[in-house]
Structures are given as structure tokens and as C-alpha cells.
Amino acid sequence: MIIDEVLVQNLIARQFPEWKDLYIRAVSNQGWDNRTFRLGDEFLVRLPSSQEYTFQVEKEQTWLPKLASHLPYPIPIPIALGQPDIEYPYKWSIYKWLAGESALHGKISNLENFAHDLANFINAFQQIDTSGGPLPSAYNFYRGGSLLNYDEETRKAISLLDEKIDQKAALELWEKAINTTYMGYPVWVHGDISLGNLLVVGGKLSAVIDFGQLAIGDPACDLTIAWTTFHGKSREMFIHSIPIDQDTWIRAQAWGLWKALITATDISKSDAIGSQKSFGAIKEILV
């Protein structure tokens, strides 16, 4: 199925004719779960790229408006729900456009300040009432759930990479992490706190986007950015700004290790840059 400007134009014309004259343009940096398009200057259209991501639509429609007022930075606010159509079989969403550039490509002026601001967002996020919130499952790839869901996959990746990584250190970290248990109350979990889902304006954090993995549970998976992005003083700032027990930080390291391992084992040998980043991330996590 081709998801392009023509499809979006047809969907808008049939379901939201009041916006049919607004321009439609694909955003330059597309995600994996959804295809995203500008709709005029004020709106954004997001369509699941396949059936396995369709659960995200109604979850975001339900929860993001309830969460937004409690947070120190903007998050996407859905303003309309698109229905399955003859050309497109899934529900889809229209959101308010959030200004800013992806932190993955934009300049962060001060990494320590950025770490502090992101920690403030996470702290506020974790304080919001979780009553009725969605639980971790295969539908959100177990974000907020147990690392044991990825035990077999992680051990296999470690064995496959063999002499390319510090196998002993990787196994020790993984074993240590899976033998801890989150003892706190379930908190809100974004599920993918990474540079690609953080927006910057003027070099500073301006918004947090893409809540497709949203759930309530163990916050460890939201803290991996401590190793994948921050280092030195910025890492210290981030860790010291979030009042969470040491076992949760160990699980956070292990979540980062899992992701780096499966990425490293999946990267094509011709992708030298991707390979370098993955092995660099593993090394950083195991320091």
C-alpha cells in the first residue's frame, strides 16, 4: 500500500472537506510506525504504516488530551479521527502542528540544560494519575513491562556478536537487570524517549512527540537516553534529576543494551555508519 500525498488528499477531501484546500506535504524525516504529512500550516496527518501499529491511533486519541495539561512541554494533541476508507483500511489522526526540529537533526545548544529539561518532563509525566491507563503488551512492544520478554532475543544477539563486543560484560549487565523487579506503583511510560521524538527550538527542548508506545508500568525503558545521548556531566545531570532507585537505572541500561544489540545484529554489512553507531552505543552502555 502506497501512503503518499495523493492518498492523504483523497482522504481529507472525503472525510474532512473543510480542509480539502490546504496544502499537503510529507515531512522530511519519516518514522517507522506512521507516515506523517503537513496539512496546511497548523495541522499534521499521521497514518499507521501497517496493521500492527493501528492500536496506537485510538490510544493517542484517548490519552494525549488528558495528559497534555499536566506537562511542562507540549505534546501532540489530536483534533480529528479519520476512519477506514476504500483507499486506506485503518483509522488515522489529524493533530495540531508542533513547531520545532527533531533533536536528532537539530542543534542542542547545551546538553546539560537539555538533560535537565528532559528530566523535568519525565518527572512530571510520571506524576500523572494512571487510573485506567493502558498496560504493557505485545501491542506496545512491552514498553513498561518486563525485560524477560526479550531475554531469549538478547542472549542470542550477544552470542551472535561474540568477539565484536565485551560479551562477558553484556551478559553480566543483562543478568543483573533481569534479576531486579520494579517495586513502585505503575507510572506513565512514553516508550521511546529518543532524540527523534524530541523537538528543539533555539537549541532547547520544545516538545515531546510520538506516544505510540504509551503505557503504564516500569519507567526504566524511558531512561535509556542517559546512555544513548548523554555523557559526562549531562548524564550526571539527567540521572541526578530523576529520583528513581538504582535497580531501575540498571534496567534502563539493559533496555538500551537490548535495543543496541538487536540493531547491531540487524544492520547490513554495507551500512558502516549504522554499524559504527550501534557498536558505539553498546560500548557506552557497558562502560
C-alpha positions, 0 to 999 in steps of 0.5 A: 500500500502506497501512503503518499500525498495523493492518498492523504488528499483523497482522504481529507477531501472525503472525510474532512472537506473543510480542509480539502484546500490546504496544502499537503506535504510529507515531512522530511524525516519519516518514522517507522510506525506512521507516515506523517504529512503537513496539512496546511500550516497548523495541522499534521496527518499521521497514518499507521504504516501497517496493521500492527501499529493501528492500536496506537491511533485510538490510544493517542486519541484517548490519552494525549488530551488528558495528559497534555495539561499536566506537562511542562512541554507540549505534546501532540494533541489530536483534533480529528479521527479519520476512519477506514476508507476504500483507499486506506483500511485503518483509522488515522489522526489529524493533530495540531502542528508542533513547531520545532526540529527533531533533536536528532537533526537539530542543534542542542545548544547545551546538553546539560540544560537539555538533560535537565529539561528532559528530566523535568518532563519525565518527572512530571509525566510520571506524576500523572494519575494512571487510573485506567491507563493502558498496560504493557503488551505485545501491542506496545512492544512491552514498553513498561513491562518486563525485560524477560520478554526479550531475554531469549532475543538478547542472549542470542544477539550477544552470542551472535556478536561474540568477539565484536563486543565485551560479551562477558560484560553484556551478559553480566549487565543483562543478568543483573537487570533481569534479576531486579523487579520494579517495586513502585506503583505503575507510572506513565511510560512514553516508550521511546524517549529518543532524540527523534521524538524530541523537538528543539527550538533555539537549541532547547527542548520544545516538545515531546512527540510520538506516544505510540508506545504509551503505557503504564508500568516500569519507567526504566525503558524511558531512561535509556537516553542517559546512555544513548545521548548523554555523557559526562556531566549531562548524564550526571545531570539527567540521572541526578534529576530523576529520583528513581532507585538504582535497580531501575537505572540498571534496567534502563541500561539493559533496555538500551543494551537490548535495543543496541544489540538487536540493531547491531545484529540487524544492520547490513554489512554495507551500512558502516555508519549504522554499524559504527553507531550501534557498536558505539552505543553498546560500548557506552552502555557497558562502560 
